[in-house]
Amino acid sequence: MTVDRRTFLAGSVIGAASLALAGCAGTLPRIDSSAAGFTKKATGTINVWCRSATQAGLVALVADFNKSHGDLKVELTPVPDGQYVTKLATAIRGGEPPDVVDMDDINSSLFIFRDVFADLTSVVEALPYYDKLSTGHMGLLKHDGKIFGVPYLADNSMLFYNSELLQKADVDPASLSTGFDGLLAAAKSVQKLGGDVFGWTLSGNAAGILGFTVQPHIWATGSDMQKGPIGKQQGNIVGNDALEQTLSFYRQLWTDKLVSRNAYSDAGQTWGADFRAGTVGLMPVSYGAIAASTPEMMKKIGAVLLPGPTGGAAFFDGGDNMCIPNGAKNAPGGWEFMKYATATKTQSNLPAGGYFPIRSDVLTPEYEAKYPLSVLPLKNIDKGYAPQTLAYNLLYNQPSSPFFSMFREAVFGSGVTQAMKTGQIAWDRILDQAQA
């Protein structure tokens, strides 16, 4: 299992993709989703690309779709995550795009901003469950008042806790949602249990994991680390109180030794293993990383949304979006497949593969009883968020990214103030380059 579910893309990949996409939007025939023929019965073959991280679920979905559609078949092409953006940009530039792209949602904005995906506003808004779709995913699919795809699956970060350890430490789980004071008090109480138990766990040398689990603390306040409209953004680092408090919180976890000293070098290869072993009280993580726990351990696990410094709540809306490139040869077939992928039956089974549904109306008493730890994001679907920016991977996921460098310096190094000053300069430089 790949534990760092946020994609690590080389900086040159995004740069190459931007160059490949620049100026090519007008070279492909535009798809008119409002045309009468778009929603009529489709036939033939649908070419679907998926990313390797979520390939297993797509294989099963495609098999089910092909069984139920006699004259409409999907051919699935998995693409390694680290190559997806460049390969898709090259295919679009060459005039041979697939009919449907299932991609890491955080990369949707790069292609939508370059105007290469079909405008699906009319058919998406006509879906009977349109107003139930994931807020964070939809935020990445909207631009200039138009909608360019649908969400498919969610990979959400939450704060999971070991209820047995919290009970022994006399910690009320409700206190975890009150803010950083409550979290620190809980971690300290668990730490006092002694032995090999730690209050908190942290993969401090994994850029993608940190971006996935730390940012929601900031979003819970309504703030972000970029400001301005996409394409004209600047860094929002210096003077960002929520960011400063978040970095200070993690520094205190480190200096108070509430996390293992291994956190400094932990690059995420065994993400969640210590929590699954029952030796950690609190862990911000994805559902997929704890779903591999033993049945006995799963009974001990509870969850809350990640709080801001003094309350509020948020979670990272990672996962996949599905879009249709302009120039697709079977766009009506592609739309039929996208509706199948977002149907109630399909969505209800996603937690079995370690992911969450992107429709809040999937939540039924039966679903809640079967997957209790996947309920919170559905009950609070408006708390999900993911930044809409052209430079996410460059800003957050790279080992050389300014977020990673800032976090490491603030938490393990000289401190928060200088780390944020250096971060502001790097943020603005990268955004200027990506938006040129």
Steps between C-alpha positions, in 0.01 A plus 500: 500500500628846412459681826568855382188546294579855391687474172873583493557661158832640388501874453593456136183296448270787583712741303496273197125451531442875510709549189327213320156636582572865430328609182351160416149555633369610162647209304245240616130498402293625791250266659148647527343328799179702453436347155202265481713204388737519794267328744345250256589130511870458425671206334853395411820516702590742777871557558556575869830593662546446872789560736681200641432594864126438454524242221363206701165665558469608138568146374206369699281794398578449132427128523159570651425770244591278206280218632199730519549681167467273200603741225714745699836384630780664699866445421706599804855635480684534833767772510765529776420796724838663446449495122130581480510875456768495231351206308156657499636837391691329219190309384293818496773688315517218247125505437440149641349543847311222679124526538515520880784589733486381860768710668626621836251776576773744602627503140160579347554874521812491283307362203178690562686830514659417162150448356552145373216319681139497381250733666253259666302760693155415361520124554669518840247748634223273370617209717239430771781485757687808378455688827630198694840487329824559689562871553879476480502293182248727333709803591781356289264433209353849473646795312341818364157381606525171310539137610752274330445156650370297793666361812554125510654402834624674812823457693447706814726582792350488849629478855470138612541401864550184704196497727657246737804720562285812537282324754803387700632858491160642604467704178156591370503464117280810480798706622684418177274731303555808716833604349871465563476537878271198511725301269813578701330413827380170355843413356669578833252287694553204268878548516485459878384142453867423441664202340519515123184713473510843335234769501534582129666358190650689210671417169722807518707422192214436255399811309175363358379356828567827682312699238209259527475502879623843616319739267147429629590667831548819302194457279283453810544875559396593147859582404734348239864538403418646159288808439347645189326341199661203330754620248566816700584360841752607759628328810311562824772406747635794700220638715293182473406446866343158445814375328724642772293335774497169312877493456542598865270217605703240313824647634365460852406137432863447399671700776277347770591153365138406441606331175772243445847629408457285188259764371794710382608243239169317442435529124167321517591153377316348798246778545255406773679183612562630854138608533374167367724328758313679777792708631376847397215706637440747217579494129394721207480253213288366214239230545692272266803504731302381802258269316776237492478470880395172657128461575582529869687827448226643276259470792724730705527776238295818500528817292436875501554758231826692522445815709640847457704672773191591703234277345328467168564197281624400156638206305703457185277408206747287311409222260397491135302714258373384161505731198451479123766666284387702203560291189385178670369257238222358719405776740136379540633155596742665737219686672303175535799343674542802729138475610552130573808581706304743717191279540388408851598133472852582379557768759370291791772241446800738493602461868571132435793620290619762749324804349189707574192585293467847351120512549358588841170329419678162502490523878227264621460311830621187322806677361584655839478163672730341243759780475476710820841663455408637157196693618641836617598643158155415364324665794727806461553499125521880489810488724707332229746713305794480262693802370428611145843596367720435199797406716381264771766235445778756480379678813423198718594155373864529400785429741622845391157665536471816710229349720717200586807718562298745709347223712834329561673826597211615719451171684846343513725799430549862596133583548180630348569867423800460271347195334192700403707792364699266278179322400332819381782571255495145362119494468493819294786384277337166419157652441646765270671231294197268485266781401725657236 
